[in-house]
Amino acid sequence: VEQASAARDGGALVAWIMKPSDGCKGDGIEIAESWEAIEAHLTQQFQLKEEGGNPPTWVVQRYISNPLLLSRGQRKFDMRCWVLLDGAYNVYLYSQGVLRTSAVAYDVGDTTNRFAHLTNHCIAANHADFGKFEETNELFYSAFDAELNERFPELAVQHGGSVLRGVVEPQIKRHVVQTFLAAREQLEHISDYYFPFQLFGFDFLLTDELRLWLCEVNASPAVAEVLLQGLCWRPSSPFFVRT
């Protein structure tokens, strides 16, 4: 972890996000603006273990402080993509995805506001403005692509009328492939007796420069209700595209 003595660098937020490895639904996530805060938190966890407790392993990531914000409400979002890995180590990316949106405007000046900084669905659902902008605070690809094309018209022209498919999706595929290559030794299992598969949920964050960052990979991902039927395989509909 890069050491930081100041929380601001030229006016930009410099922070780290800490996640428990066994957490879900946003539970236990903290944002720290200094190395001292990270060290204090991890020291506390170590002491808990010394006292016989069973604290989780913690992941510390550089916080992306310049996220692309939605035009409506200037709100932060993350992208959930579903990826199928089969027994032959073929990788398939589901053609649709969802943006999980926050319920309030992004506030770079207050990292304690979980509603502004954490886009987990279960967190947004506890805010009074949940559902104000999108039903269940979910925005789907067609609406997101329309917004991207409107905000980045030159890129839309360069990429055949779709910034999502031409700029964002290639980055998604690259992250997915590189992730599975890195984990191949742990994940791949060759057998003559059964043919396993696994559905993963990849969560991404997009910056205001349209750079995509991988946040995490979920082994038992929830699926947006309106996409669930389409995600299930049917012989007449190839919903997954091979990366």
Summary of the structure (lengths in Angstrom):
residues: 243
radius of gyration: 19.4
end to end distance: 31.8
largest distance: 60.8
contacts: 651
relative contact order: 0.15
helix: 31%
strand: 28%
